Amino acid sequence: MVDFEKLLSADALDTLLISSPANVRYLSGFTNPKDGQVIVNKTGAILLTDGRYTVQAGQESRLPVRIAGREERPQVYAELLGGRIGFEAMGLSYGQLEALRQQAPGEWVPTYDLIEQQRVHKTLEEIGYIRQAAALADRAFEHILPFLKPGVREIDIALELEFFLRKNGSEGVAFDTAVVSGTRTAMPHGSPSERVLQGGDLVTLDFGAVIQGYCSDMTRTVGIGEVTGELKRIYAAVLEAQERALEAVAPGKTGQELDALARGILEDKGYGQYFSHGLGHGVGLLIHEAPSLNKISQDVLEPGMVITIEPGVYIPDLGGVRIEDLVLVTERGYEVLSQTPKGWLEL
């Protein structure tokens, strides 16, 4: 999957220490990456972890495994790291870096996005896992619809969603499930509360599944009974912005271009000031990864990237709407991985 020799030569490195959990998992397949590191040198790469994972790492890792406890680590670092040593600038604290410098003398060189640049283009295998996660999220949404009725608490809806996902194969949840209702829908990332759904509410659900470490991400907003005309107008505006931006997804487009398209539609409808976040983001082993789609992003879309398209409008003391799909960038344009309908729905 990764050419380790090319990885080192990119920054003229002799050795490289990978410590970011998502990158450790990507390179090794080890499913407890917070307790592992990958060390790369001119002879290849190894997974370094401790004795708690002797059996697990042996079964999971695509790389040779080296087991070393805390007291043995200095010797291992001194043995395997040297010369011009690359480290992930965003993956180590200052204290950790200083300790490593003492244990493995050499020229420690910060690196940026070496592995992330590899991860941004998904392989067919990775896309397959993301498809499965998106399909499971679609099933979960269909399952939860009967629970969206007056008298049910937001927190109970979130728990039912998460139970369904786990029971049907998700490794967990891709992120903290968001279920907000009524005026709380003006919170883009509101946590589920004990608030009880009422007639006339909007309800926004943002959630995702995880298959083999790969995430999905979907948001839908629905009405409970009769909903006011203003909230319906907001929904129509967000839906138009979402669909127009989605239709524009293609290789060569920048995150800034797509964001401006959706934002311009909402501004024309009088809601621009209430769109308070970027249009989308990449999805993979992390729920938020490259590329970015926002006001300033110069990230260029390329085939094999998986992104979200998720405009929203959030008006304090009234409510909000967000509609989000998971999207694969293809050679000719795009493929929507989220299959749940987006038309206005009153329950």
C-alpha positions in Angstrom: 0.0 0.0 0.0 2.8 2.4 0.9 6.3 2.7 -0.6 8.3 3.2 2.5 11.5 4.0 0.7 9.7 6.8 -1.2 8.2 8.0 2.0 11.7 8.5 3.5 13.2 10.1 0.4 10.4 12.7 0.2 12.0 14.6 3.2 15.5 13.1 2.8 15.0 11.0 6.0 16.9 8.1 7.3 14.2 6.9 9.7 10.6 7.9 10.5 8.5 7.6 13.6 4.7 7.4 13.1 2.6 8.0 16.2 -0.8 9.4 15.0 -3.3 6.6 15.7 -5.1 6.8 12.4 -1.8 6.6 10.5 -0.6 3.7 12.7 -3.7 1.8 11.8 -3.5 2.7 8.1 0.0 1.4 7.8 -0.3 -1.7 10.0 -3.9 -2.7 10.4 -3.5 -2.8 14.2 -6.9 -1.9 15.8 -5.5 -0.4 19.0 -3.3 2.2 17.3 -3.3 4.5 20.3 -1.0 2.0 21.9 1.3 1.5 18.9 3.8 3.3 16.8 5.3 2.5 13.4 9.0 2.9 12.8 10.2 3.2 9.2 13.8 2.8 8.2 15.7 1.9 5.0 15.0 -1.8 5.5 11.3 -1.5 5.9 8.8 -0.8 8.7 7.7 -2.4 12.0 4.8 -2.0 14.4 6.0 -1.3 17.9 3.6 -2.0 20.8 3.6 -3.5 24.3 3.0 -7.0 25.8 -0.7 -6.5 26.2 -1.1 -6.8 22.5 1.3 -9.7 21.7 -1.4 -11.9 20.3 -3.7 -9.2 18.9 -0.9 -7.4 17.0 0.4 -10.7 15.7 -2.9 -11.5 14.2 -3.8 -8.1 12.9 -0.6 -6.3 11.8 0.5 -6.3 8.2 4.0 -5.3 9.5 6.5 -7.2 11.6 5.7 -6.7 15.2 8.2 -5.6 17.9 7.0 -6.0 21.5 8.6 -3.6 24.1 7.4 -2.3 27.4 8.0 1.2 28.7 11.4 0.2 30.3 12.6 -1.3 27.0 11.5 1.5 24.7 14.7 3.7 25.0 16.8 0.8 23.8 14.4 0.1 20.9 14.4 3.7 19.9 18.2 3.9 20.1 18.4 0.8 18.0 15.9 1.6 15.3 16.0 5.4 15.0 18.9 7.4 13.9 20.4 9.9 11.5 17.9 12.3 10.1 14.7 11.2 12.0 11.3 12.3 10.9 8.4 12.7 13.3 4.8 13.8 12.9 4.7 17.4 14.0 1.0 17.0 14.9 1.4 13.6 16.6 3.8 14.3 19.5 3.7 16.7 22.4 6.8 18.8 23.2 7.5 16.6 26.3 7.3 13.4 24.2 9.7 14.8 21.6 12.2 15.9 24.2 12.2 12.5 25.8 12.7 10.8 22.4 15.6 13.2 21.6 17.4 11.9 24.7 16.7 8.3 23.9 17.6 8.4 20.2 20.2 11.1 19.4 20.0 12.4 15.8 18.5 15.2 13.8 14.8 15.2 14.6 12.9 16.7 11.7 9.1 17.6 11.8 7.0 16.2 9.0 3.6 17.3 7.9 0.9 15.1 6.2 3.3 12.4 4.8 0.8 9.6 5.5 -2.3 11.8 5.2 -1.4 12.5 1.6 -1.6 8.8 1.0 -4.8 8.3 2.9 -6.7 11.0 1.0 -7.0 8.7 -2.0 -9.0 5.7 -1.0 -8.3 2.2 -2.5 -11.1 0.0 -3.7 -10.9 -1.9 -0.5 -11.3 1.2 1.6 -14.2 2.5 -0.5 -15.9 -0.9 0.0 -15.7 -0.5 3.8 -17.0 3.1 3.5 -19.9 1.9 1.3 -20.8 -0.7 4.0 -20.7 2.0 6.7 -22.9 4.3 4.6 -25.4 1.5 3.9 -25.6 0.6 7.6 -26.3 4.3 8.4 -29.1 4.3 5.8 -30.7 1.2 7.5 -30.3 2.9 10.9 -32.2 6.0 9.7 -35.0 3.8 8.4 -35.1 2.0 11.7 -35.3 5.1 13.8 -38.2 6.8 12.0 -40.9 5.2 14.2 -39.2 6.5 17.3 -39.4 10.1 16.0 -42.7 11.2 17.7 -44.0 13.4 20.4 -43.1 12.3 23.9 -39.7 10.6 23.1 -36.5 12.1 24.5 -33.6 13.1 22.2 -31.3 11.0 24.3 -33.4 7.9 23.9 -33.4 8.3 20.1 -29.6 8.6 20.1 -29.3 5.5 22.2 -31.6 3.5 19.9 -29.6 4.6 16.9 -26.3 3.6 18.4 -27.7 0.3 19.6 -28.9 -0.5 16.1 -25.6 0.4 14.6 -23.6 -1.8 17.0 -26.0 -4.7 16.8 -25.8 -4.7 13.0 -22.0 -4.7 12.7 -20.7 -1.2 13.4 -17.5 -1.2 15.4 -18.8 1.7 17.4 -20.0 5.2 16.3 -18.0 7.4 13.9 -18.5 10.3 16.3 -20.8 11.4 19.1 -24.3 11.0 17.7 -26.2 14.3 17.4 -30.0 14.4 18.0 -31.5 17.8 18.5 -35.1 19.0 18.3 -37.1 22.2 18.4 -35.1 25.4 18.8 -32.1 23.2 19.7 -31.7 22.4 16.0 -30.0 25.8 15.8 -27.0 24.0 17.4 -24.9 22.5 14.6 -23.3 20.0 16.9 -25.7 19.8 19.8 -25.6 16.8 22.1 -28.8 14.8 22.8 -30.6 16.0 25.8 -33.6 15.0 27.9 -35.8 17.3 25.9 -39.0 15.5 24.7 -40.0 15.8 21.1 -43.2 17.9 20.5 -45.5 18.4 17.6 -44.3 21.1 15.2 -40.6 20.3 15.9 -37.8 19.9 13.5 -35.5 17.0 14.5 -31.9 16.8 13.2 -29.9 13.6 13.3 -26.2 13.4 12.5 -24.5 10.0 12.9 -22.2 7.5 11.3 -21.2 3.8 11.4 -17.7 2.3 11.4 -16.7 -0.7 9.4 -13.1 -2.0 9.6 -12.1 1.4 11.0 -13.7 3.4 8.2 -16.4 5.9 8.9 -19.7 7.1 7.4 -21.4 10.4 8.0 -25.0 11.4 7.3 -27.4 14.1 8.5 -31.1 14.4 8.0 -33.7 16.8 9.3 -37.4 15.8 9.6 -40.6 17.4 10.8 -42.8 16.1 13.6 -46.4 16.8 12.7 -47.3 20.3 11.3 -44.2 22.5 10.9 -44.3 26.3 10.4 -43.9 27.8 7.0 -40.6 29.5 7.9 -38.9 26.3 8.9 -40.1 24.7 5.6 -38.6 27.6 3.7 -35.3 27.1 5.4 -35.5 23.4 4.6 -36.1 24.1 0.9 -33.2 26.6 0.8 -30.8 24.1 2.4 -31.9 21.3 0.1 -31.4 23.4 -3.0 -27.9 24.5 -1.8 -27.0 20.9 -1.0 -28.2 19.4 -4.3 -26.6 22.2 -6.4 -23.2 21.8 -4.6 -23.5 18.0 -4.9 -24.1 18.3 -8.7 -21.0 20.4 -9.0 -18.6 17.8 -7.4 -16.0 16.8 -9.9 -12.2 16.3 -10.1 -10.4 19.6 -10.4 -13.0 21.6 -8.3 -11.6 23.2 -5.1 -13.2 23.1 -1.7 -13.6 26.9 -1.9 -15.5 26.7 -5.2 -18.1 24.3 -3.9 -18.5 26.1 -0.6 -19.0 29.4 -2.5 -21.7 27.8 -4.6 -23.8 26.5 -1.7 -23.1 29.7 0.3 -24.2 31.9 -2.5 -27.6 30.1 -2.8 -28.3 30.5 0.9 -27.3 34.2 0.7 -29.7 34.7 -2.2 -32.4 33.2 0.0 -31.6 35.5 2.9 -29.9 32.8 5.1 -26.2 33.3 4.3 -25.3 34.7 7.7 -26.8 31.6 9.4 -24.5 29.1 7.5 -21.8 29.0 10.2 -19.5 26.2 9.1 -17.8 24.8 6.0 -19.6 22.9 3.3 -17.9 19.6 4.0 -14.8 17.5 4.8 -13.0 14.3 3.9 -14.0 11.0 5.6 -12.0 7.8 6.1 -10.3 6.4 9.1 -11.1 9.7 10.8 -14.5 11.4 10.5 -12.8 14.7 9.7 -9.8 14.5 7.4 -8.6 16.0 4.1 -9.8 17.5 1.9 -11.6 20.5 3.4 -14.5 22.3 1.7 -14.8 25.8 3.2 -14.4 29.5 2.4 -10.6 29.4 2.1 -9.8 25.8 1.1 -7.6 25.4 -1.9 -7.8 21.6 -1.7 -8.5 20.2 -5.1 -10.9 17.2 -5.5 -9.4 14.1 -7.1 -10.9 10.7 -7.9 -10.9 8.4 -4.9 -11.6 11.0 -2.4 -14.6 10.6 -0.1 -16.2 13.8 1.1 -19.4 15.2 2.7 -21.7 17.9 1.3 -23.5 19.4 4.3 -24.8 23.0 4.2 -26.9 24.1 7.1 -28.9 27.1 8.4 -29.1 27.7 12.1 -31.3 30.6 13.5 -31.2 31.1 17.2 -34.6 30.8 19.0 -36.2 29.4 15.8 -34.3 26.3 14.7 -32.0 24.9 12.0 -31.7 22.5 9.2 -28.7 20.5 7.9 -28.7 17.9 5.1 -25.6 15.8 4.6 -24.6 13.2 2.1 -21.4 11.1 1.9 -19.9 11.4 -1.6 -17.2 9.6 -3.6 -15.3 11.6 -6.1 -15.1 9.6 -9.4 -13.2 10.1 -12.7 -16.3 11.6 -14.3 -17.9 13.4 -11.3 -19.3 11.8 -8.2 -21.3 9.0 -6.6 -23.6 9.6 -3.7 -23.0 6.9 -1.0 -25.9 8.0 1.2 -29.1 6.5 -0.2 -31.6 7.9 2.4 -34.1 10.2 0.6 -33.7 14.0 1.3 -37.2 15.3 0.4 -39.2 17.1 3.0 -40.6 14.6 5.5 -43.3 15.1 8.2 -43.9 12.3 10.5 
